[in-house]
């Protein structure tokens, strides 16, 4: 969940490292630090945001041309200076930055203490740098000692290591935590835990696989397996540019990405709709129709926002493709004994393609003989490379920690997959054409929804001091209720819960009074009348109701406090439209309350630890 940057080349390293850290700050922002090779190793680290580190470095400029840097999301130890990365060996000659968790850190720490090593932090990371030092034999290169140490380590890691004993190089290694090499101009190499860290200097990247380590220096790069075998890893071109990770005139990335959604939806559909056939063209799964035809059950594993999108996918796949589908919390899936058969398709959904729990669930499914499919946004990510086939979102980089455009893109990708599967099973061409037509219209409808921004801001002003919210929805709108509540929690720190509307009277109704705002998803669909009855129940308990509707809803005019209208579309696509006002509501509530919208406390964008 943290960010790593590395640079070796002819230029001063500090500005490049700081620039990379700023582009990765969404991955962690508890503390940050830099290690520079300048004869010896110069360490500067600070708790707090990256600007604190930048100011400290400005007071002591360095001419070093090789260094590593890190922005941290705390796991082991408080977010303070001793626990900040980089960590060093006791003699200060080795420096290391690390993402992930070392499972056997305690045992290794005790062994190293017996050898005389002193620990100055609470982190599991410090164990690795001392272990490298302990195993480094005189005359060996740095990478040999790193590989020897990592063969004794259990757990997840992405690391970058430098040493004054073997200067001019950076050693990288990966197991379960993303890491890539940026191939720069001649004599210039970079490293990062995300392409955003290197995109200002190169579009050519090499993704490390689990169990790889690499050496980068002025002569280029070499990649190896931990046992020492040299391997070749393919180069990939990053297709998006710097403008995609800039705010573009918006106050926050979250707002920019909410407004990006008409274009991100067009991108996920581009070239994939077959209007006449009422079908979807999906290149990533086109060559696997034999395996897909044999599928009798689908298990979708995901976390957080992706889990909510998966629930909508479950409803769609069962309604249109008639395939039994279940949605699993990825974090729970691997720790029970799930029933997985060869006719099961395991779908992993993740914006980053690096979510640790989702990866683990996917591996569990693979071990049990299932075919695996990924739905991810990040090209070249681990899920994209390790699943049997998949679908890219093409939504572009999402910098705001609270997912917005990735969620709606996931909904559309799941619709395309449902259309593809349905047309090869029970879905008629006529039904398929209806879905294709609705998909084509969708970006224009989202543009219409965005026009309610000022109206939603007024709602936020009315409720900004509330401490609890309840979100209610039925059918396709229940996952939207969950997602709306999550967004509010993430960015405004207001407690919120999403519930199936009919379940309200089985407990949550006890909470409703005139201090409890209730957001009700009430588009005119098959369960609209039932939702109106649920609104009546809330109103009878003096609840304050915000209704999201898809027409003028005359039945609700005197029953709700605020009504937000979105355009109408087919039921399975209504979640794309009804979720946008909830994104805007969470955003404006957070801004009005003075919260850090793009970097909410305790959260990070890519959750690469369990």
C-alpha positions as CSV (number, residue, x, y, z in Angstrom):
1,X,0.0,0.0,0.0
2,X,3.1,2.2,0.2
3,X,5.0,3.8,-2.7
4,X,8.5,3.1,-3.9
5,X,10.6,5.1,-6.3
6,X,14.2,4.5,-7.4
7,X,16.5,6.4,-9.8
8,X,20.1,5.8,-11.1
9,X,21.5,7.9,-13.9
10,X,23.3,11.1,-14.9
11,X,20.8,13.6,-13.2
12,X,20.4,14.7,-9.7
13,X,18.3,12.0,-8.0
14,X,16.5,14.1,-5.4
15,X,14.0,16.0,-7.7
16,X,13.2,12.9,-9.6
17,X,12.5,10.9,-6.4
18,X,10.4,13.6,-4.9
19,X,8.4,14.0,-8.1
20,X,7.8,10.2,-8.1
21,X,6.7,10.2,-4.5
22,X,4.2,12.9,-5.1
23,X,2.6,10.9,-7.9
24,X,2.4,7.9,-5.5
25,X,1.2,9.7,-2.4
26,X,-2.3,8.2,-2.9
27,X,-0.7,4.9,-2.1
28,X,0.3,6.0,1.4
29,X,1.0,9.2,3.2
30,X,1.8,8.6,6.9
31,X,5.5,9.3,6.4
32,X,8.1,9.6,3.6
33,X,11.9,9.2,3.2
34,X,14.8,9.2,0.8
35,X,18.2,7.4,0.7
36,X,20.9,8.8,-1.5
37,X,24.2,7.3,-2.6
38,X,26.7,10.1,-2.3
39,X,29.9,8.4,-1.2
40,X,28.1,7.1,1.8
41,X,24.4,6.9,2.2
42,X,22.4,10.0,3.1
43,X,19.1,9.3,4.8
44,X,16.3,11.9,5.2
45,X,12.8,10.9,6.4
46,X,9.9,12.7,8.0
47,X,6.5,11.8,9.4
48,X,3.5,13.3,7.6
49,X,3.0,14.4,4.0
50,X,5.7,14.5,1.4
51,X,6.0,18.3,1.5
52,X,7.6,17.8,5.0
53,X,10.3,15.6,3.4
54,X,10.7,18.0,0.5
55,X,11.4,20.9,2.8
56,X,14.0,18.9,4.8
57,X,15.8,17.9,1.6
58,X,15.8,21.5,0.4
59,X,17.8,22.5,3.5
60,X,20.6,20.1,2.6
61,X,20.8,19.8,-1.3
62,X,22.6,16.7,-2.6
63,X,24.4,16.1,-5.9
64,X,23.7,12.3,-5.6
65,X,22.6,10.6,-8.9
66,X,21.4,7.3,-7.3
67,X,18.7,6.9,-4.7
68,X,15.6,5.3,-3.4
69,X,12.5,6.8,-1.8
70,X,9.3,5.7,-0.1
71,X,5.9,7.0,1.1
72,X,4.4,4.9,3.8
73,X,1.0,3.6,4.9
74,X,1.7,2.2,8.4
75,X,1.3,-1.5,9.1
76,X,4.0,-2.4,11.7
77,X,4.6,0.5,14.0
78,X,3.2,4.0,14.4
79,X,3.7,6.6,11.6
80,X,6.7,8.3,13.1
81,X,10.3,9.1,12.0
82,X,11.9,5.9,13.4
83,X,9.4,3.7,11.6
84,X,9.6,5.7,8.4
85,X,11.5,4.2,5.5
86,X,14.3,3.9,4.3
87,X,15.8,1.6,7.0
88,X,19.5,1.0,7.3
89,X,22.0,-1.6,8.5
90,X,23.7,-0.8,11.8
91,X,26.8,0.5,10.0
92,X,24.6,2.7,7.7
93,X,26.1,1.1,4.6
94,X,22.8,-0.6,3.3
95,X,19.5,1.2,2.9
96,X,16.2,-0.5,2.0
97,X,12.6,0.5,1.3
98,X,9.8,-2.1,1.5
99,X,6.1,-2.5,0.7
100,X,4.3,-5.5,2.2
101,X,4.4,-7.6,5.4
102,X,7.2,-10.0,6.5
103,X,5.3,-12.9,8.2
104,X,8.3,-14.4,9.9
105,X,9.8,-11.1,11.0
106,X,9.6,-11.8,14.8
107,X,11.5,-15.1,14.5
108,X,14.2,-13.4,12.3
109,X,14.4,-10.5,14.6
110,X,15.2,-12.7,17.6
111,X,17.9,-14.6,15.6
112,X,19.5,-11.3,14.5
113,X,19.5,-9.9,18.0
114,X,21.5,-12.9,19.1
115,X,24.0,-12.0,16.4
116,X,24.3,-8.6,17.9
117,X,22.1,-6.5,15.6
118,X,20.3,-3.5,17.2
119,X,16.8,-2.5,16.1
120,X,15.7,1.1,16.2
121,X,12.1,0.7,14.8
122,X,9.0,-1.4,15.3
123,X,8.8,-2.4,11.7
124,X,9.2,-5.8,10.0
125,X,11.2,-4.0,7.3
126,X,14.2,-3.4,9.5
127,X,14.6,-7.2,9.8
128,X,15.3,-7.5,6.1
129,X,18.1,-4.9,5.9
130,X,19.9,-6.5,8.8
131,X,19.4,-10.0,7.3
132,X,21.0,-8.7,4.1
133,X,24.0,-7.4,6.1
134,X,24.3,-10.6,8.0
135,X,24.4,-12.8,4.9
136,X,26.6,-10.5,2.8
137,X,30.0,-12.2,2.2
138,X,33.0,-10.1,1.4
139,X,33.5,-9.8,-2.4
140,X,29.9,-10.6,-3.3
141,X,27.7,-8.1,-5.2
142,X,24.8,-6.6,-3.4
143,X,22.2,-8.6,-5.4
144,X,23.7,-11.9,-4.1
145,X,23.2,-10.9,-0.5
146,X,19.7,-9.6,-1.2
147,X,18.7,-12.9,-2.9
148,X,20.1,-14.9,0.0
149,X,18.2,-12.9,2.5
150,X,14.9,-13.1,0.6
151,X,15.2,-16.9,0.4
152,X,14.8,-16.9,4.2
153,X,11.9,-14.4,4.2
154,X,8.2,-15.4,4.3
155,X,5.6,-12.9,3.3
156,X,4.8,-10.2,0.8
157,X,7.4,-7.7,-0.3
158,X,8.4,-5.2,-2.9
159,X,11.8,-3.8,-2.0
160,X,14.5,-1.5,-3.4
161,X,18.0,-1.7,-1.9
162,X,21.2,0.4,-2.3
163,X,24.6,0.1,-0.6
164,X,27.7,2.2,-0.4
165,X,29.7,-1.1,-0.5
166,X,28.4,-1.7,-4.1
167,X,27.5,1.7,-5.4
168,X,25.9,2.8,-8.6
169,X,23.1,0.2,-8.6
170,X,19.7,-0.5,-7.1
171,X,18.5,-4.0,-6.4
172,X,14.8,-4.6,-6.7
173,X,12.7,-7.7,-5.6
174,X,9.1,-8.6,-5.6
175,X,6.8,-11.1,-4.1
176,X,3.1,-10.2,-3.8
177,X,3.7,-6.4,-3.9
178,X,3.9,-4.6,-7.3
179,X,7.2,-3.3,-8.6
180,X,8.4,-2.3,-12.0
181,X,11.4,-1.0,-13.8
182,X,11.3,2.2,-15.9
183,X,13.6,2.0,-18.9
184,X,14.8,5.6,-19.4
185,X,17.2,7.3,-21.7
186,X,20.7,5.8,-22.2
187,X,22.4,5.6,-18.8
188,X,19.1,6.3,-16.9
189,X,17.0,3.7,-15.1
190,X,14.0,4.1,-12.8
191,X,11.9,1.9,-10.5
192,X,8.5,2.3,-9.0
193,X,5.6,0.5,-7.4
194,X,3.3,2.1,-10.0
195,X,3.8,3.4,-13.5
196,X,2.8,6.9,-12.2
197,X,6.2,7.1,-10.5
198,X,8.1,7.0,-13.7
199,X,5.8,8.2,-16.4
200,X,7.3,11.7,-16.5
201,X,10.6,10.1,-17.7
202,X,9.7,7.0,-19.7
203,X,6.7,5.1,-21.1
204,X,8.7,1.9,-21.3
205,X,8.3,-0.4,-18.2
206,X,9.1,-3.9,-17.2
207,X,6.9,-5.6,-14.6
208,X,8.6,-7.9,-12.2
209,X,6.9,-11.2,-11.4
210,X,6.6,-12.7,-7.9
211,X,9.9,-14.4,-7.1
212,X,11.9,-12.0,-9.3
213,X,14.8,-9.8,-8.4
214,X,16.5,-7.3,-10.6
215,X,19.5,-5.0,-10.8
216,X,19.3,-1.6,-12.4
217,X,22.3,0.6,-13.1
218,X,23.7,2.9,-15.8
219,X,24.2,0.0,-18.1
220,X,20.5,-1.1,-18.0
221,X,18.7,-3.8,-16.2
222,X,18.9,-7.6,-15.5
223,X,16.2,-9.8,-14.0
224,X,16.6,-13.0,-12.1
225,X,14.7,-15.6,-10.2
226,X,15.5,-15.9,-6.5
227,X,17.4,-19.1,-7.1
228,X,19.7,-17.1,-9.4
229,X,18.6,-18.0,-12.9
230,X,18.5,-15.0,-15.2
231,X,15.2,-14.5,-16.9
232,X,13.8,-12.1,-19.6
233,X,10.8,-10.0,-18.8
234,X,8.8,-8.3,-21.5
235,X,8.7,-4.5,-21.9
236,X,5.4,-2.8,-21.9
237,X,4.4,0.7,-23.1
238,X,2.3,2.9,-20.8
239,X,-0.5,4.3,-22.9
240,X,-1.7,7.1,-20.7
241,X,0.1,10.4,-20.2
242,X,0.8,12.8,-17.4
243,X,-2.4,14.7,-18.1
244,X,-4.3,11.7,-16.8
245,X,-2.7,12.0,-13.4
246,X,-3.1,15.8,-13.1
247,X,-6.1,17.6,-11.6
248,X,-6.9,19.4,-14.9
249,X,-8.4,22.5,-13.2
250,X,-10.5,20.6,-10.6
251,X,-10.0,21.2,-6.9
252,X,-9.5,17.5,-6.1
253,X,-8.8,14.3,-8.0
254,X,-12.0,12.8,-6.7
255,X,-14.1,15.5,-8.3
256,X,-12.1,15.3,-11.6
257,X,-12.7,11.5,-11.7
258,X,-16.4,11.9,-11.0
259,X,-16.6,14.2,-14.0
260,X,-14.3,11.9,-16.0
261,X,-17.0,9.2,-16.0
262,X,-18.8,9.9,-19.3
263,X,-15.4,9.5,-21.0
264,X,-14.2,6.5,-18.9
265,X,-17.5,4.7,-19.8
266,X,-17.0,5.5,-23.5
267,X,-13.5,4.0,-23.2
268,X,-14.6,0.8,-21.5
269,X,-17.1,0.3,-24.3
270,X,-15.0,1.5,-27.3
271,X,-14.9,-1.1,-30.0
272,X,-16.7,-3.6,-27.9
273,X,-20.4,-3.2,-28.9
274,X,-21.9,-5.1,-31.8
275,X,-25.1,-3.2,-32.4
276,X,-26.7,-5.4,-35.0
277,X,-25.9,-8.7,-33.3
278,X,-26.9,-7.4,-29.9
279,X,-23.5,-8.7,-28.6
280,X,-20.2,-7.7,-27.2
281,X,-16.7,-8.1,-28.7
282,X,-14.3,-8.8,-25.9
283,X,-10.8,-9.5,-27.2
284,X,-9.5,-10.6,-23.9
285,X,-11.9,-13.6,-23.7
286,X,-12.7,-14.1,-27.4
287,X,-10.3,-17.1,-27.7
288,X,-11.7,-18.8,-24.6
289,X,-15.2,-19.5,-25.7
290,X,-14.8,-23.3,-25.3
291,X,-13.9,-22.9,-21.6
292,X,-16.6,-20.3,-21.1
293,X,-19.3,-22.5,-22.7
294,X,-18.5,-25.2,-20.1
295,X,-19.0,-22.8,-17.2
296,X,-21.9,-23.8,-14.9
297,X,-21.1,-21.5,-12.0
298,X,-19.3,-18.2,-11.4
299,X,-17.6,-17.1,-8.2
300,X,-16.6,-13.4,-8.1
301,X,-14.1,-12.4,-5.5
302,X,-13.3,-8.7,-4.7
303,X,-12.9,-6.2,-1.9
304,X,-14.5,-2.9,-1.0
305,X,-15.9,-0.9,-4.0
306,X,-15.1,-3.8,-6.4
307,X,-17.2,-6.1,-4.1
308,X,-20.2,-3.8,-4.5
309,X,-19.7,-3.8,-8.3
310,X,-19.6,-7.6,-8.2
311,X,-23.0,-7.8,-6.5
312,X,-24.5,-5.9,-9.4
313,X,-22.7,-8.3,-11.7
314,X,-24.2,-11.3,-9.8
315,X,-27.7,-10.0,-10.4
316,X,-27.0,-9.4,-14.1
317,X,-25.3,-12.7,-14.8
318,X,-28.2,-14.6,-13.2
319,X,-30.9,-12.6,-14.9
320,X,-29.5,-12.4,-18.4
321,X,-27.0,-15.3,-18.7
322,X,-28.8,-17.7,-16.3
323,X,-25.6,-18.7,-14.7
324,X,-25.5,-19.3,-10.9
325,X,-23.2,-16.6,-9.5
326,X,-21.9,-15.9,-6.0
327,X,-19.9,-13.0,-4.7
328,X,-17.2,-13.5,-2.1
329,X,-15.2,-11.2,0.1
330,X,-11.7,-12.1,-1.2
331,X,-10.3,-11.7,2.3
332,X,-12.6,-14.5,3.6
333,X,-12.6,-16.8,0.6
334,X,-9.2,-18.4,1.0
335,X,-9.6,-19.1,4.7
336,X,-12.5,-21.4,4.4
337,X,-12.9,-24.5,2.4
338,X,-14.9,-23.3,-0.7
339,X,-16.5,-25.7,-3.1
340,X,-14.8,-25.1,-6.4
341,X,-15.4,-27.4,-9.4
342,X,-13.7,-27.6,-12.8
343,X,-16.9,-26.1,-14.3
344,X,-16.5,-23.0,-12.0
345,X,-15.2,-19.7,-13.4
346,X,-13.4,-17.6,-10.7
347,X,-13.6,-13.9,-11.5
348,X,-11.2,-11.5,-9.7
349,X,-12.2,-7.8,-9.8
350,X,-9.7,-5.1,-8.7
351,X,-9.0,-1.6,-10.0
352,X,-5.3,-1.9,-9.3
353,X,-5.0,-5.5,-10.2
354,X,-2.7,-5.8,-7.2
355,X,-5.2,-6.2,-4.3
356,X,-3.5,-8.8,-2.0
357,X,-6.7,-10.5,-0.8
358,X,-8.1,-10.7,-4.3
359,X,-4.9,-12.2,-5.6
360,X,-4.9,-14.8,-2.8
361,X,-8.5,-15.7,-3.6
362,X,-7.6,-16.1,-7.2
363,X,-4.7,-18.4,-6.3
364,X,-7.0,-20.5,-4.1
365,X,-9.4,-20.9,-7.1
366,X,-6.6,-21.9,-9.4
367,X,-5.3,-24.5,-6.9
368,X,-8.8,-26.0,-6.9
369,X,-8.9,-26.3,-10.7
370,X,-11.1,-23.4,-11.7
371,X,-10.5,-21.2,-14.7
372,X,-9.7,-17.6,-13.7
373,X,-10.7,-14.3,-15.3
374,X,-9.6,-10.8,-14.2
375,X,-11.5,-7.5,-14.5
376,X,-8.8,-4.9,-13.8
377,X,-7.9,-1.3,-14.7
378,X,-4.2,-1.4,-14.5
379,X,-2.6,-2.9,-17.6
380,X,0.3,-5.3,-16.8
381,X,-0.9,-5.7,-13.2
382,X,-0.5,-9.0,-11.4
383,X,-4.1,-10.1,-11.7
384,X,-4.0,-9.3,-15.4
385,X,-0.9,-11.4,-15.9
386,X,-1.8,-14.3,-13.7
387,X,-5.4,-15.0,-14.7
388,X,-6.3,-17.2,-17.7
389,X,-8.0,-14.4,-19.5
390,X,-9.8,-11.1,-18.7
391,X,-11.2,-7.7,-19.4
392,X,-9.4,-4.4,-19.1
393,X,-11.4,-1.3,-18.0
394,X,-9.3,1.3,-19.9
395,X,-10.6,3.9,-17.4
396,X,-7.2,5.5,-17.1
397,X,-5.4,6.1,-13.8
398,X,-7.5,6.7,-10.8
399,X,-5.7,8.8,-8.2
400,X,-8.4,9.6,-5.7
401,X,-8.3,7.0,-3.0
402,X,-12.1,6.7,-3.0
403,X,-12.9,4.9,-6.2
404,X,-15.4,6.6,-8.5
405,X,-14.8,6.1,-12.2
406,X,-13.4,2.7,-11.7
407,X,-16.6,1.6,-10.0
408,X,-18.9,2.7,-12.9
409,X,-16.4,1.2,-15.4
410,X,-16.5,-2.1,-13.5
411,X,-20.3,-2.0,-13.8
412,X,-20.2,-1.5,-17.5
413,X,-17.4,-4.2,-18.0
414,X,-19.7,-6.6,-16.1
415,X,-22.6,-5.7,-18.3
416,X,-20.4,-6.4,-21.4
417,X,-19.4,-9.8,-19.9
418,X,-23.0,-10.6,-19.1
419,X,-24.0,-9.7,-22.7
420,X,-21.3,-11.9,-24.1
421,X,-22.2,-14.9,-21.9
422,X,-25.9,-14.3,-22.3
423,X,-25.9,-14.2,-26.1
424,X,-24.2,-17.6,-26.1
425,X,-26.8,-19.0,-23.8
426,X,-30.4,-17.8,-23.3
427,X,-30.3,-14.1,-24.3
428,X,-32.1,-13.3,-27.6
429,X,-30.7,-10.9,-30.2
430,X,-33.6,-8.6,-29.5
431,X,-32.8,-8.4,-25.8
432,X,-29.1,-8.0,-26.6
433,X,-29.8,-5.1,-28.9
434,X,-31.8,-3.4,-26.1
435,X,-28.8,-3.7,-23.8
436,X,-26.4,-2.4,-26.4
437,X,-28.6,0.6,-27.2
438,X,-28.8,1.4,-23.5
439,X,-25.0,1.1,-23.1
440,X,-24.5,3.5,-26.1
441,X,-26.7,6.1,-24.4
442,X,-25.2,5.7,-21.0
443,X,-22.3,8.3,-21.2
444,X,-24.7,11.0,-22.3
445,X,-27.0,10.1,-19.4
446,X,-24.2,10.4,-17.0
447,X,-23.4,13.9,-18.4
448,X,-27.0,14.8,-17.5
449,X,-26.7,13.4,-14.0
450,X,-23.6,15.6,-13.4
451,X,-25.8,18.6,-13.8
452,X,-27.2,17.9,-10.3
453,X,-23.9,18.9,-8.7
454,X,-25.1,22.2,-7.3
455,X,-28.3,20.6,-6.1
456,X,-26.3,17.9,-4.3
457,X,-24.0,20.5,-2.7
458,X,-27.1,22.1,-1.2
459,X,-28.2,18.8,0.2
460,X,-24.7,18.3,1.7
461,X,-24.9,21.8,3.3
462,X,-28.1,20.7,5.0
463,X,-26.7,17.5,6.5
464,X,-23.0,18.2,6.9
465,X,-23.2,18.1,10.7
466,X,-25.0,14.8,10.9
467,X,-23.1,11.9,12.5
468,X,-24.9,8.9,11.0
469,X,-26.5,8.1,7.6
470,X,-28.6,5.1,6.4
471,X,-28.6,4.2,2.7
472,X,-31.4,1.9,1.4
473,X,-32.0,0.2,-1.9
474,X,-33.6,-2.9,-3.3
475,X,-32.6,-5.2,-6.2
476,X,-30.0,-3.6,-8.4
477,X,-30.0,-0.6,-6.1
478,X,-29.0,-2.4,-2.9
479,X,-25.3,-2.6,-4.0
480,X,-25.5,1.1,-4.8
481,X,-26.7,1.8,-1.2
482,X,-23.6,-0.1,0.0
483,X,-21.3,1.8,-2.3
484,X,-22.9,5.2,-1.4
485,X,-22.5,4.5,2.3
486,X,-18.9,3.4,1.8
487,X,-18.0,6.6,-0.1
488,X,-19.4,8.8,2.7
489,X,-17.5,6.9,5.3
490,X,-14.3,7.0,3.3
491,X,-14.0,10.7,2.6
492,X,-16.2,12.5,5.2
493,X,-15.6,10.2,8.2
494,X,-19.4,10.1,8.9
495,X,-20.7,6.7,10.0
496,X,-23.0,5.3,7.3
497,X,-24.6,1.9,6.6
498,X,-26.1,0.5,3.5
499,X,-29.0,-1.9,3.8
500,X,-31.6,-3.7,1.7
501,X,-34.6,-1.5,2.1
502,X,-36.9,-4.3,3.2
503,X,-34.4,-5.4,5.9
504,X,-34.6,-2.0,7.5
505,X,-37.5,-3.1,9.7
506,X,-35.5,-6.1,10.9
507,X,-33.3,-3.9,13.1
508,X,-32.0,-0.6,11.7
509,X,-35.5,1.0,11.9
510,X,-34.8,1.4,15.6
511,X,-32.2,4.0,14.7
512,X,-34.4,6.2,12.7
513,X,-35.4,9.6,14.2
514,X,-35.3,13.2,13.1
515,X,-31.4,13.2,13.5
516,X,-31.0,10.3,11.0
517,X,-30.8,11.2,7.3
518,X,-31.9,8.3,5.1
519,X,-30.8,8.1,1.5
520,X,-33.2,6.0,-0.5
521,X,-32.5,4.7,-4.0
522,X,-36.0,4.9,-5.7
523,X,-35.7,4.7,-9.5
524,X,-38.9,3.5,-11.2
525,X,-38.1,-0.2,-11.5
526,X,-39.8,-3.5,-10.7
527,X,-39.6,-2.9,-6.9
528,X,-40.4,0.9,-7.0
529,X,-43.8,0.4,-5.2
530,X,-42.1,-1.6,-2.5
531,X,-39.5,1.1,-2.0
532,X,-42.3,3.7,-1.7
533,X,-43.7,1.6,1.2
534,X,-40.2,1.6,2.8
535,X,-40.1,5.4,2.5
536,X,-43.5,5.6,4.2
537,X,-42.1,3.6,7.1
538,X,-39.1,5.9,7.5
539,X,-41.4,9.0,7.3
540,X,-43.6,7.6,10.0
541,X,-40.5,7.6,12.3
542,X,-39.7,11.2,11.5
543,X,-36.7,10.2,9.3
544,X,-35.2,12.8,7.0
545,X,-35.3,11.4,3.5
546,X,-33.1,12.1,0.5
547,X,-34.6,10.2,-2.5
548,X,-32.8,9.4,-5.7
549,X,-35.4,9.0,-8.4
550,X,-35.6,8.4,-12.2
551,X,-38.7,10.5,-13.0
552,X,-40.8,13.2,-11.3
553,X,-42.0,10.6,-8.7
554,X,-45.3,12.4,-7.8
555,X,-46.0,9.7,-5.2
556,X,-43.0,11.0,-3.2
557,X,-43.4,14.8,-3.5
558,X,-44.8,15.2,0.0
559,X,-42.9,12.3,1.6
560,X,-39.2,13.2,1.1
561,X,-37.1,16.2,2.2
562,X,-34.9,16.2,-0.9
563,X,-35.4,14.6,-4.3
564,X,-32.5,14.1,-6.7
565,X,-33.6,13.1,-10.2
566,X,-31.5,11.0,-12.7
567,X,-32.5,9.9,-16.2
568,X,-34.1,6.6,-16.7
569,X,-32.5,3.5,-18.4
570,X,-32.8,-0.3,-18.2
571,X,-32.7,-1.6,-14.6
572,X,-29.3,-3.3,-14.8
573,X,-27.7,0.0,-15.9
574,X,-29.5,2.3,-13.4
575,X,-26.8,1.7,-10.8
576,X,-24.4,3.6,-13.0
577,X,-26.7,6.6,-12.9
578,X,-27.9,6.5,-9.3
579,X,-24.4,6.1,-7.9
580,X,-23.1,9.4,-9.3
581,X,-25.2,11.7,-7.0
582,X,-24.0,9.6,-4.1
583,X,-20.4,10.2,-5.2
584,X,-21.1,13.9,-5.3
585,X,-22.8,13.9,-1.9
586,X,-19.8,12.2,-0.3
587,X,-17.4,14.6,-2.0
588,X,-19.3,17.7,-1.0
589,X,-19.9,16.5,2.6
590,X,-16.1,15.9,2.9
591,X,-15.1,19.3,1.5
592,X,-17.6,21.1,3.7
593,X,-16.3,19.3,6.8
594,X,-12.7,20.1,5.9
595,X,-11.6,16.6,5.3
596,X,-8.7,15.6,2.9
597,X,-10.8,14.3,0.0
598,X,-8.1,12.7,-2.1
599,X,-6.1,11.3,0.8
600,X,-8.5,10.2,3.6
601,X,-7.0,9.2,6.9
602,X,-5.9,5.6,7.4
603,X,-6.6,4.7,3.8
604,X,-4.5,4.0,0.7
605,X,-5.4,3.3,-2.9
606,X,-3.8,0.0,-3.6
607,X,-4.2,-2.5,-0.7
608,X,-1.3,-4.8,-1.2
609,X,-1.2,-6.3,2.3
610,X,-3.7,-8.7,3.9
